[in-house]
Amino acid sequence: MSILSLQFGQCGNQVCEMLYSLLEQDIQAKKTINQDFYAESTTKWFDINNKGHLRPRSIFIDTETKVVKPLKSLQIVAKAIGGSANNWACGYAENSRLIKADVLNLVRQEVEKCDRLTNFLTFYSLSGGTGSGVGSAVIEELCTDYPNKILVNCAILPYTRGEIATQSYNSLLNLAKLYPLVDSTILIENERLHHQCKYSIGLSEITYNHLNALIAQQISAIFQPLNNTNTFELIKELTPHKNFKFLQIRTEPNKNLSDFECAMPWVGLWNGLNKQNRFDANFTNQIIASTLIARGDGFTECNLRKTSKDFVKWLSKDENFKILSTNVRFLSYKRHLSQILNGSNIVKPLNFILEDAWKLFTHAAYIHHYKKFGVDEHWFLESFQVLENWTRSLLIGPKMRKDNY
Amino acid sequence: MSEFVLIQVGQCGNQIGNALWPKILSEYDVSITKNSAKLQNNGTGLCQDSFNSFFHVPSAKQNNGYNSLHELINNKVKARAVCIDMEDSVVARYRTGILKGLFDEKCLVTNYPGSGNNWAEGFCEHGPQYEEKIFNSLRHSVERCDSLHGFLMMFSTGGGTGSGLGTYTLNRLTDVFPKIERFVSCVYSTGTEDVITSPYNNALSTHQLLENATCVFPVENRCLLDIAMRKYRNGLMGKSEKITQFHSTDDMNSSIVDMLLHLTSGSRFRGSLNFDMNDISTNMVPYPKMNFLSSGFNHIVNVNEKNTVSKRHKEELFVASFSRSNQLIQVDPLAPKSYLLGASLIGRGEYTITDLQAHIEKLQNKAKFTAWSKKSIRIGLCSVAPKGQKIALFSLFNSTRMYNLFEHLYKQFNSLFKKQAHIHHYAKINNFDMEFFDECKESLQNIMQKYREIEVSVPMNIPRLKPRLT
């Protein structure tokens, strides 16, 4: 079971740089303690070359060389095109043409090199041009070329306050393009991460490194080997309905704890995990399905007080809420809980995107940049409809009863 | 690394270039004096990477750190610049002056008589005449680029060569290199009109700029003068330095130079939130032809404070970059009648995302936005601060108060045009059509109208497709 990861744009590259260094750190620490885990984890993420060095099995893709230059010993497809101008259409229609062949070629090489490649993992931010635009084009191609491999997208949602003027357009177009194609999309909200850095970790000066570290931790906590359970199969089971494919990740604890705090029992971690829902304020979250992964010593299911009222009624309890546990520690944490869930609270950030984009669209702002590359008003309108369909179904769907049909 | 080709047209453009190149060299830690002691290498590794943006290094000699101009010239490093003037005097400085050897002889296009402060002479006569020569040298520079990002043009709009030949070149660039962005930094002689025909020249070239440039970063002489005066006064108050003479043009040009360096910083240097030049047009130009952007930053670097990085200092820089007196054009982004269509903030040096998020929040509370533009704010982080400073903040605005500039140009133009004064100078040029005047009048009226409409714009009634539940 191996993963090939693809990163698009600056954001994706920064996240993955963090992710692979974290994984290496975790793997090296277990080298002597737990041979099985070490072997499983290395084959999952890395290639081992003749000299015994670990090489991340990943491809970095960008259209601006100065961003990916510092990373060494990695496969990089970066053409100095000069960026995609924060324009999804430019990335999708223009730059992807120049870069797609190289990327697919490299993917094929990797697939051939690897014995059991089963999954693709992609990283990109929704707001920019390269990540979301070139990303959409390449992922679209991958879906047709490798229909049997499970593809999981990790898309990073921008700050709602705004980083880029066209972020709502770019996110909209990307989501509308990819959502029907891929198996599941893990959405990561910058705003939520920022909130976590500020309040649960207690940082005052938050840089992108902090956010990226947090993302890397979340991703590796989910995808690190787990008693021979295929995490990707698991993710597939989390998306039982074609209208609900957005996943979110929560982890606890997030900071390096002192010895004293390490004594925090499983119940404490579980409560901490539930507390993170405070970010959603008054929104009652309906969870369609979720999986809890516990890494550390002495975990038993009876530790947890389950709250069943949040779960949808149209799935049985066993399908709703799964618990997996392993004795192998995650990094240096004595106990570590991570939850991957498919919930309706993702509607909130999606609505932000929709409203912003609609506001821009009705004033016809920025449209001429997109029209230059063949994305016209009709395309926009259709994308709006696609995205609105889910937000609506996310709100209604969880409450759906039999008689709706 | 993104590369730029600088096109300097006319006396003003070349004078800016004259101030720009030494500053670029100093930013890359290259000393201009011949035999200087080795500079301390602080952070040069970062800078050397982006050396290619403005200079062509022969491929065999890549990866050398350069410490002096002498070394550069020995290694046949050439500046990516095309200098065009219809007079010899200013460009001659590049042939004989301190920067001798840095410019390719093929890229200097000169002629003797000048354009007589007449836009028509530059546009209609010298343009076609020198087109081949100009584009040969342009092609020569473009061919030496690996990843050309854009053309950076510098000229004044008041004169003949700069405005006429400059806009002609711009016009042709659109056809010859349609995919390469064209950034123009032009100097408006408003307030200090020293040429009698400059209202015509200004208006005629503005029309061309609206049509053909990707983004325009206009600069007004009256603002530059104010800033230079403030710098001068500030220099007098500080006891450390004694300024004996007030070099007005040098100081005025240095403000433009700083602006250009800030502007390209995102493209040249690395940063954790990348900001490329072509992002500017996507983020800042919501509608076609609304491509005039005003730029602001702190001009006066306080000697005492430049070594500390504190919250307060960042706050001050933020306020400074928005204040009316620091804009290179007479536009107040926070004026009661100014609606922002877009804003960009580039933090250079030790800026974090938290700082910029805080700035955005303040800006959103302080300034006025149109119904849709409240979130049209682009932020960027660049890890390299300008030479001699720890941090700097550069901001760009697209404000509806740009109206003032066009109104001023229109009034000046109309007052002459109504009386048909000086028209015969233009009419006598071959190929000059009187329609040029009408077109440019109409274009100015249109753009003013557009800005006014935006302030009161209402959403279009687009039927929204109903969500379908499946």
Interface residues (C-beta under 8 A of the other chain):
Chain A: Q10 Q14 E64 T65 K66 V67 K69 P70 A80 I81 G82 G83 A85 N86 N87 C90 G129 Y159 R161 G162 E163 I164 A165 T166 Q167 S168 H194 S204 E205 I206 T207 Y208 N209 L211 N243 D356 W358 K359 L360 F361 T362 H363 A364 A365 Y366 H368 H369 E377 L381 E382 F384 Q385 E388 N389 T391 R392 S393 I396
Chain B: M1 S2 D49 S50 D146 S147 L148 H149 S267 F269 R270 S272 L273 N274 D276 N278 D279 S281 T282 N283 M284 V285 P286 Y287 P288 G342 T352 I353 T354 D355 Q357 I360 E361 Q364 T370 A371 W372 S373 K374 K375 S376 I377 R378 I379 L381 S457 P459 M460 N461 I462 R464 L465 K466 P467 R468 L469 T470
